Amino acid sequence: MPRLPRTVLPASEWRAREEAHQHRAARFTEPYLRRRSTASKHPVEDFLFTYYTLKPGQLLRWHPGSGVLLAEGASSERAQWKFYRTGQDDAVSVDTDAFARERGTALDFAWTILSGTAARVGQFGCFGLHEWAMAYRSELNGVRHEYLQLRLGAGGTDAVVEESRIRCTHFDAFRFYTPQAVELNELTPTRSNQRDFEQPGCLHANMDLYKWAYKLTPVLPSELVMDCFELSWRIRIMDMRASPYDLQEWGYTPIRIETAEGKADYVRGQREFAEESQHLRQRLLAALEGIGRNTGPEE
């Protein structure tokens, strides 16, 4: 038997939430769309729209999440949206059961990653060296951001990598290492061992809270998705400030992780983000409670 919505929102309330969400998201989508229209690039702010797969228009679309019935006037548009259903008096709600049937594998994998990461102790000795490993031996490989300069030059960047202990746990960072940097990482994260390696001290694992949130749209409320987005936005800033690139013309002062003071600054920020991310991770897990999940492997 289909699950019934537990909360009914009158039009005045859900339209106000929809408008507030669109205004909140537009602060990020509109500058990106302006840059895209002129083929301009931003090394920090474009990332959440170019690396992750949710389109700006999709981020702007507000969803109430599972268990909410939208009364008065929602059906004219939302009845055509995937995973929505229309009830009495043309009120609409998210079809949680249909989502669970079709996206059960995604639900299960998100639960596995989120709950496993939440249970682990954070590691705080990486100092953001994944970005440096991506630029290692740049004279042979080039750099990922070809329009940026390396703050210490190619030789200085290589020296930092060679003099450091590199222990990246995040596969989606490790897979962008240059060939010469791969063997310098003490660990070998893969897609198959991701569920065992992810840990809450990792900036990229915490940025990925946004990915898990939007992959579970529309059963999660858009306010929670935006909380994850904004956290990822702030983490991205720190991630690039600690990178080997010179971003001062973009208004970002470097976190000089090649120095003891810079390492300490990085760890302080990393610990703060880890704590904040754990709270969000628990909110995501709480939102997933009660939604059916398969137990099969990731697609």
C-alpha positions as CSV (number, residue, x, y, z in Angstrom):
1,M,0.0,0.0,0.0
2,P,1.5,3.4,-0.9
3,R,2.7,5.5,1.9
4,L,0.5,8.6,2.6
5,P,1.9,12.1,3.1
6,R,2.2,13.1,6.8
7,T,2.2,16.9,6.3
8,V,-0.1,19.1,4.3
9,L,1.2,22.5,3.2
10,P,-1.3,25.1,2.0
11,A,-0.3,27.1,-1.1
12,S,0.7,30.2,0.9
13,E,3.3,28.1,2.8
14,W,4.7,25.9,0.0
15,R,4.9,28.8,-2.4
16,A,6.8,30.9,0.1
17,R,9.3,28.0,0.6
18,E,9.6,27.6,-3.1
19,E,10.4,31.3,-3.6
20,A,12.9,31.3,-0.8
21,H,14.7,28.3,-2.2
22,Q,14.9,29.8,-5.7
23,H,16.3,33.0,-4.3
24,R,18.8,31.1,-2.2
25,A,20.0,29.0,-5.2
26,A,20.0,31.9,-7.7
27,R,22.8,33.5,-5.7
28,F,25.0,30.7,-7.1
29,T,23.4,29.8,-10.4
30,E,23.1,33.2,-11.9
31,P,26.8,34.2,-11.8
32,Y,27.7,30.8,-13.2
33,L,25.2,31.1,-16.0
34,R,26.5,34.6,-16.8
35,R,30.1,33.3,-17.0
36,R,29.0,30.4,-19.1
37,S,27.2,32.7,-21.6
38,T,30.5,34.5,-22.2
39,A,32.8,31.4,-22.1
40,S,34.4,32.7,-18.9
41,K,35.9,30.5,-16.2
42,H,36.2,30.7,-12.5
43,P,38.6,28.2,-10.9
44,V,36.7,28.0,-7.6
45,E,33.0,28.8,-8.2
46,D,32.4,26.8,-11.4
47,F,33.3,23.5,-9.7
48,L,30.0,22.6,-8.2
49,F,28.3,23.0,-11.6
50,T,31.0,21.4,-13.8
51,Y,32.2,18.5,-11.7
52,Y,28.9,17.6,-10.2
53,T,26.0,16.6,-12.6
54,L,23.1,18.6,-11.3
55,K,22.2,21.4,-13.7
56,P,21.5,24.9,-12.5
57,G,17.9,24.7,-13.5
58,Q,17.5,21.5,-11.5
59,L,19.1,23.1,-8.4
60,L,16.6,26.0,-8.7
61,R,13.6,23.6,-8.6
62,W,12.2,23.3,-5.1
63,H,11.0,19.9,-3.7
64,P,9.3,19.5,-0.3
65,G,10.7,16.0,0.2
66,S,9.0,12.8,1.2
67,G,5.9,12.8,3.3
68,V,4.6,16.3,2.3
69,L,1.4,17.0,0.4
70,L,1.2,20.3,-1.6
71,A,-2.3,21.6,-1.7
72,E,-3.9,24.2,-3.9
73,G,-2.5,24.7,-7.3
74,A,0.6,22.4,-7.4
75,S,-0.7,19.9,-9.8
76,S,-0.6,22.0,-13.0
77,E,3.2,21.8,-13.1
78,R,4.3,19.1,-10.7
79,A,2.0,16.4,-12.0
80,Q,4.4,16.1,-14.9
81,W,7.5,15.9,-12.8
82,K,9.1,12.5,-12.3
83,F,8.4,10.8,-9.0
84,Y,5.3,13.0,-8.2
85,R,1.8,11.8,-7.9
86,T,-1.6,13.6,-7.8
87,G,-4.1,12.9,-5.1
88,Q,-7.5,14.3,-4.1
89,D,-8.3,17.9,-5.0
90,D,-5.3,18.0,-7.3
91,A,-2.9,18.0,-4.4
92,V,0.5,16.5,-5.2
93,S,3.3,14.7,-3.3
94,V,6.5,12.9,-4.0
95,D,5.9,9.3,-4.8
96,T,8.4,7.8,-2.4
97,D,7.4,4.2,-3.2
98,A,8.1,4.7,-6.9
99,F,11.4,6.3,-6.2
100,A,12.4,3.5,-3.8
101,R,11.5,0.9,-6.5
102,E,13.4,2.6,-9.3
103,R,16.3,4.1,-7.4
104,G,16.7,1.4,-4.6
105,T,20.3,0.7,-5.5
106,A,21.2,4.4,-5.3
107,L,19.4,4.6,-1.9
108,D,21.3,1.7,-0.6
109,F,24.7,2.8,-1.8
110,A,24.1,6.3,-0.4
111,W,23.2,4.8,3.0
112,T,26.3,2.6,2.9
113,I,28.6,5.5,2.2
114,L,27.0,8.0,4.6
115,S,26.6,5.6,7.5
116,G,30.1,4.1,7.1
117,T,31.7,7.5,6.9
118,A,29.8,8.8,9.9
119,A,31.0,5.9,12.0
120,R,34.7,6.4,11.3
121,V,37.3,8.6,13.0
122,G,38.5,11.6,10.8
123,Q,42.0,11.7,9.5
124,F,43.7,15.1,9.5
125,G,47.2,14.6,8.1
126,C,46.6,14.9,4.3
127,F,47.1,18.8,4.2
128,G,45.2,18.9,0.8
129,L,48.1,17.3,-1.0
130,H,45.8,15.7,-3.5
131,E,45.7,18.9,-5.5
132,W,49.5,19.0,-5.5
133,A,49.7,15.4,-6.7
134,M,47.4,16.4,-9.6
135,A,49.9,19.0,-10.7
136,Y,53.0,16.8,-10.1
137,R,55.6,16.8,-12.9
138,S,53.5,19.4,-14.7
139,E,56.3,20.0,-17.2
140,L,55.5,16.5,-18.5
141,N,51.7,16.4,-17.8
142,G,50.5,20.0,-17.9
143,V,48.1,21.2,-15.2
144,R,44.4,20.6,-14.9
145,H,43.6,24.3,-14.7
146,E,45.7,25.4,-17.8
147,Y,44.8,29.1,-17.3
148,L,46.3,29.3,-13.8
149,Q,49.9,29.6,-12.6
150,L,51.5,27.4,-10.0
151,R,52.3,29.5,-7.0
152,L,55.8,27.8,-6.4
153,G,56.4,27.0,-10.1
154,A,56.7,23.5,-11.5
155,G,59.9,22.6,-9.6
156,G,58.7,24.0,-6.3
157,T,55.4,22.1,-6.6
158,D,57.2,18.9,-7.4
159,A,59.5,19.4,-4.3
160,V,56.5,19.7,-2.0
161,V,55.0,16.5,-3.3
162,E,58.3,14.6,-3.0
163,E,59.0,15.8,0.5
164,S,55.5,15.0,1.8
165,R,53.7,12.0,3.1
166,I,50.7,11.5,0.9
167,R,47.7,9.5,2.2
168,C,44.7,10.4,0.2
169,T,41.7,8.2,1.0
170,H,39.3,9.6,-1.6
171,F,39.1,7.8,-5.0
172,D,37.6,10.7,-6.9
173,A,40.6,12.8,-6.0
174,F,43.1,10.0,-6.4
175,R,41.9,9.2,-9.9
176,F,43.1,12.6,-11.1
177,Y,46.7,12.2,-9.9
178,T,49.4,12.5,-12.5
179,P,50.9,9.1,-13.5
180,Q,54.1,9.8,-11.6
181,A,52.2,10.8,-8.4
182,V,50.1,7.6,-8.2
183,E,52.8,5.5,-6.7
184,L,53.6,8.2,-4.1
185,N,50.2,7.8,-2.4
186,E,50.4,5.4,0.5
187,L,46.9,4.1,-0.1
188,T,45.1,2.9,-3.2
189,P,41.6,4.1,-3.1
190,T,39.3,2.5,-5.8
191,R,35.6,2.7,-6.6
192,S,35.1,-0.7,-5.1
193,N,36.8,0.1,-1.7
194,Q,35.2,3.6,-1.5
195,R,32.8,2.4,1.1
196,D,35.7,1.3,3.3
197,F,38.0,4.3,2.8
198,E,35.7,7.3,3.0
199,Q,36.3,9.2,6.3
200,P,34.9,12.4,7.7
201,G,38.2,14.4,7.7
202,C,38.4,14.3,3.9
203,L,37.3,17.6,2.3
204,H,36.2,15.8,-0.8
205,A,34.1,13.3,1.0
206,N,32.4,16.2,2.8
207,M,31.9,18.1,-0.5
208,D,30.2,14.9,-1.8
209,L,27.4,15.3,0.7
210,Y,25.9,17.6,-1.9
211,K,26.2,14.7,-4.5
212,W,24.4,12.2,-2.3
213,A,21.7,14.8,-1.5
214,Y,20.9,15.7,-5.1
215,K,21.0,12.1,-6.2
216,L,18.2,11.5,-3.7
217,T,16.0,14.3,-5.1
218,P,13.1,14.6,-4.9
219,V,12.6,12.5,-1.7
220,L,14.9,14.9,0.2
221,P,13.7,18.5,0.9
222,S,15.5,21.1,-1.2
223,E,16.5,23.0,1.9
224,L,18.6,20.1,2.9
225,V,20.1,19.8,-0.5
226,M,21.0,23.5,-0.4
227,D,22.6,23.1,3.1
228,C,24.8,20.5,1.5
229,F,25.5,22.7,-1.5
230,E,26.6,25.7,0.5
231,L,28.8,23.5,2.7
232,S,30.5,22.1,-0.4
233,W,30.9,25.7,-1.8
234,R,32.8,26.8,1.3
235,I,34.9,23.6,1.3
236,R,35.8,24.1,-2.3
237,I,37.2,27.6,-1.4
238,M,39.4,26.1,1.3
239,D,40.4,23.2,-1.0
240,M,41.7,25.6,-3.7
241,R,43.3,28.1,-1.3
242,A,45.4,25.1,-0.1
243,S,46.2,24.1,-3.7
244,P,49.4,24.8,-5.6
245,Y,47.7,27.4,-7.8
246,D,48.1,31.2,-7.4
247,L,44.6,32.5,-7.0
248,Q,45.3,35.9,-5.6
249,E,44.0,37.7,-8.6
250,W,40.7,35.9,-7.9
251,G,40.7,37.2,-4.4
252,Y,41.9,34.1,-2.5
253,T,44.8,34.2,-0.2
254,P,46.8,30.9,-0.1
255,I,46.9,28.4,2.7
256,R,50.6,27.7,2.5
257,I,50.5,24.0,3.4
258,E,54.3,23.8,2.5
259,T,54.9,25.5,5.8
260,A,54.2,24.4,9.4
261,E,51.9,27.4,10.0
262,G,50.0,26.6,6.8
263,K,49.6,23.0,7.8
264,A,48.1,24.1,11.1
265,D,45.7,26.5,9.4
266,Y,44.6,23.7,7.1
267,V,44.0,21.2,9.9
268,R,41.9,23.8,11.9
269,G,39.7,24.4,8.9
270,Q,39.5,20.7,8.1
271,R,38.4,19.8,11.6
272,E,35.7,22.5,11.6
273,F,34.3,21.2,8.3
274,A,34.5,17.6,9.5
275,E,32.3,18.5,12.5
276,E,29.8,20.4,10.4
277,S,29.7,17.7,7.8
278,Q,29.0,15.0,10.4
279,H,25.9,17.0,11.5
280,L,24.7,17.2,7.9
281,R,25.5,13.5,7.3
282,Q,23.3,12.6,10.2
283,R,20.5,14.8,8.8
284,L,20.8,12.9,5.5
285,L,20.7,9.6,7.2
286,A,17.7,10.7,9.3
287,A,15.9,11.8,6.0
288,L,16.6,8.4,4.5
289,E,15.1,6.5,7.4
290,G,11.9,4.8,6.4
291,I,12.6,4.9,2.7
292,G,12.9,1.5,1.1
293,R,16.4,0.5,0.1
294,N,17.8,-2.4,-1.9
295,T,20.9,-4.3,-0.8
296,G,22.4,-4.8,-4.2
297,P,25.8,-3.5,-5.4
298,E,26.3,0.0,-6.8
299,E,25.3,0.4,-10.4
